[in-house]
Amino acid sequence: MNKYLNLVSFIYLSIIFSENYSIEIDASSYSSWVYYNFALHSEVVISDPENSLGWDIAFQRNHIKTNSGTSGNGFGGASVDSINIWTADQFNNLTAVPMNTEFHQDTMLQTFYDLSTHTMSWGSTSPSLETWGDFDFDNNYTLVPSDNQLIVRTADGQNFIKIWPYNYYNDVGSSGRISVLYNDDIDCTFGMDYCGVCGGNNNTCLLDGDINQDSSINILDIISLLDFILSSNLETTDFELHDINQDLNIDIFDVILLIGLIVNGV
């Protein structure tokens, strides 16, 4: 509770004395997305989201997607840093995209709750932004924000937004009401390379999920991933290559995501 009160106080003061924006999105629907445009600082109505550059980010329940990959035809994407998590100082002091930050486009994940079947179904979302909160299954399925450092690239690929989703509930405890702090005063001062890495120097891109680095994603990558999990060989470079969903764990969820990438031809 003290952590939440401190965060609310920080947000109130930061809005007064800085360029930070605080919004609450009613993302309570299990079927409809709420679209947001950072340039307008407003929710927008989008009739054809897969073919529109009029939105940058969208919300549905605990899911957040960007205008990229399987979600849209934009040049968006998002990055996640789960080690240097947001604090008041970290958020206000970060004015440039850190060097070697990787921006990942949206893909299909089996993380959407189906009300009719009470099972998890597939949907298009951002693998980076999916890390913004975790459900505490031992505490009435309460979503607990991770405070991961999240940066979103806008639909035009030209601007960057640091975002901090900090609450999943409104004042009366209703879920799916996501409170977000964001700031658009941040740049990739090192320049983006061909692979969408800030400050990188790659001329060719390694596909997410291309574990054996043969420029294709197939059953051989699944075999490589399973061998890695069973061998528990956690060398740093290999770890990053096999951690497909970027949650700092290599487990069955990476296997599920990899299968989804293959099935959906991503």
SEDRENLO-11341 format. One record per residue (C-alpha): residue in one letter; y, z, x. Coordinates in steps of 0.02 Angstrom, whole numbers, padded with zeros to 5 digits, always signed. Each point is the difference from the previous one (the first is absolute). Layout:
N
AYZX
...
//
This chain:
266
M+00000+00000+00000
N+00121+00044+00142
K-00034-00169+00080
Y+00043-00089-00162
L+00160+00100-00027
N+00055-00037+00178
L-00034-00185-00028
V+00101-00002-00162
S+00146+00084+00089
F-00010-00126+00141
I-00002-00147-00121
Y+00151+00068-00095
L+00102+00022+00160
S-00058-00164+00077
I+00057-00099-00152
I+00172+00078+00011
F+00024-00021+00188
S-00100-00157+00040
E-00056-00170-00063
N-00164+00067-00069
Y-00054-00047-00175
S-00110+00106-00114
I-00090-00077-00148
E-00132+00052-00126
I-00117-00137-00060
D-00097+00016-00162
A-00163-00074+00066
S-00107+00089-00129
S-00080-00159-00070
Y-00177-00041+00054
S+00027-00186-00030
S+00183-00046+00029
W+00099-00002+00162
V+00180+00055+00021
Y+00094-00117+00118
Y+00144+00051+00112
N+00130-00101+00097
F+00074+00089+00151
A+00153-00113+00012
L+00045+00040-00180
H-00057+00182+00014
S-00076-00023-00171
E-00157-00029-00099
V-00020-00183-00050
V-00100-00092-00132
I-00109-00132+00081
S-00097-00123-00109
D-00099-00083+00140
P-00014+00127+00143
E-00124-00103+00102
N+00129-00140+00015
S+00166+00093+00004
L+00109+00064+00142
G+00098+00106-00122
W-00094+00159+00040
D-00042+00095+00159
I-00112+00142-00056
A-00095+00049-00157
F-00080+00158-00070
Q-00149+00036-00112
R-00066+00178-00012
N-00024+00054+00182
H-00005-00179+00063
I+00142-00088+00090
K-00001-00184+00046
T+00115-00118+00094
N+00046-00181-00028
S-00129-00070+00120
G-00181-00049+00021
T-00101+00010-00160
S+00147+00075-00097
G+00134-00133+00021
N+00062-00151+00095
G+00132+00099+00095
F+00007+00048+00183
G-00009+00186-00033
G-00122+00128+00063
A-00003+00181+00054
S-00039+00111+00148
V-00066+00177+00007
D+00013+00136+00132
S-00111+00146-00049
I+00031+00097+00160
N+00190+00013+00005
I+00017+00049-00181
W+00166+00009-00092
T+00107+00154+00016
A+00184+00011-00046
D+00051-00029+00180
Q-00127-00138+00030
F+00056-00095-00154
N+00186+00011+00035
N-00015-00034+00187
L-00112-00154-00010
T+00122-00146+00008
A-00112-00134+00076
V-00177-00057-00032
P-00102+00075+00142
M-00063-00124+00130
N-00175-00070-00031
T+00006+00046-00184
E-00122-00111-00095
F+00038-00060-00175
H-00151-00035-00109
Q+00001-00110-00153
D-00079+00047-00166
T-00184-00020-00032
M-00132+00045-00130
L-00058+00181-00004
Q-00124+00087-00113
T+00114+00148-00035
F+00058-00031-00179
Y-00064+00117-00135
D-00067-00092-00153
L+00033+00102-00158
S-00134-00091-00101
T-00143+00016+00124
H+00060+00153+00096
T-00042-00089+00161
M+00101-00067+00145
S+00046-00184-00014
W+00079-00128+00116
G+00186-00035+00005
S+00131-00073+00114
T+00102+00129+00094
S+00070+00047+00170
P-00130+00083+00114
S+00143+00084+00094
L+00089+00069-00154
E-00164+00059-00077
T+00005+00140+00129
W+00154+00081-00076
G-00101+00132-00092
D-00176+00068-00023
F-00080+00078-00152
D-00060+00180+00019
F-00162-00008-00099
D-00022+00189+00014
N+00170+00032-00078
N-00004-00090-00167
Y+00016-00172+00083
T+00177+00039+00056
L+00081-00132+00110
V+00068+00072+00161
P+00126-00108+00096
S-00048-00035+00180
D+00179-00020+00063
N-00060-00146+00107
Q+00139-00101+00079
L+00005-00159-00105
I+00107-00153+00031
V+00007-00148-00119
R+00049-00178+00044
T+00096-00085-00140
A-00059-00157-00090
D+00109-00114+00105
G-00072+00073+00160
Q+00173+00037+00067
N+00032+00183-00039
F-00089+00165+00019
I+00000+00155-00110
K-00061+00173+00051
I-00074+00085-00152
W-00062+00175-00038
P-00097+00019-00164
Y+00007+00188-00016
N-00058+00044-00175
Y-00121-00069-00130
Y+00055+00111-00145
N+00160+00021-00100
D+00082+00164-00047
V-00125+00034-00140
G-00152-00044+00105
S-00037-00174-00070
S-00090-00109+00127
G+00043-00175+00054
R+00186+00039+00017
I+00025-00039+00183
S+00154+00069+00087
V+00051-00102+00152
L+00132+00023+00134
Y+00047-00159+00092
N+00127-00070+00121
D+00037-00181+00046
D+00098+00038+00159
I-00143-00042+00119
D-00037-00153+00106
C-00133-00072+00115
T+00113-00008+00152
F-00143-00063+00109
G-00033-00153-00107
M-00158-00046-00096
D-00136-00097+00089
Y-00112-00133-00075
C-00120+00132-00065
G+00133+00101-00091
V+00006+00137+00132
C+00169+00074+00042
G+00027-00024+00186
G-00171-00078+00028
N-00033-00151+00110
N-00152-00080-00080
N-00007-00187-00028
T-00157+00007-00107
C-00047+00124-00134
L-00159+00100-00022
L-00048+00002-00183
D-00021+00171-00080
G-00188+00026-00007
D-00041-00126+00138
I-00091+00132+00100
N-00095-00118+00115
Q+00159-00103+00026
D-00075-00170-00039
S+00148-00050-00112
S-00101+00020-00161
I-00050+00145-00112
N-00184-00001-00051
I-00164+00096-00002
L+00002+00013+00189
D+00154+00110-00011
I-00089+00114-00125
I-00146+00016+00121
S+00120+00041+00142
L+00087+00131-00107
L-00162+00083-00053
D-00062+00002+00181
F+00163+00082+00051
I-00014+00135-00133
L-00181+00038+00043
S+00033+00005+00186
S+00154+00113-00019
N+00080-00094+00144
L+00181+00050-00028
E+00090-00081+00147
T+00185-00018-00038
T+00012-00190-00001
D-00160-00020-00099
F+00056+00136-00121
E+00157-00095-00048
L-00099-00160-00021
H-00127+00080-00118
D+00120+00111-00098
I+00035-00137-00128
N+00088+00108-00130
Q+00103+00090+00134
D-00042+00176-00057
L-00053+00059+00174
N-00181+00013-00058
I-00139-00128+00017
D-00119+00019-00145
I-00073-00078-00157
F+00175-00035-00067
D+00030-00121+00144
V-00165-00084-00042
I+00050-00017-00183
L+00169-00073+00048
L-00081-00123+00120
I-00122-00058-00134
G+00148-00025-00117
L+00091-00105+00129
I-00152-00112+00017
V-00034-00014-00187
N+00180-00042-00039
G+00019-00120+00145
V+00147+00094+00076
//
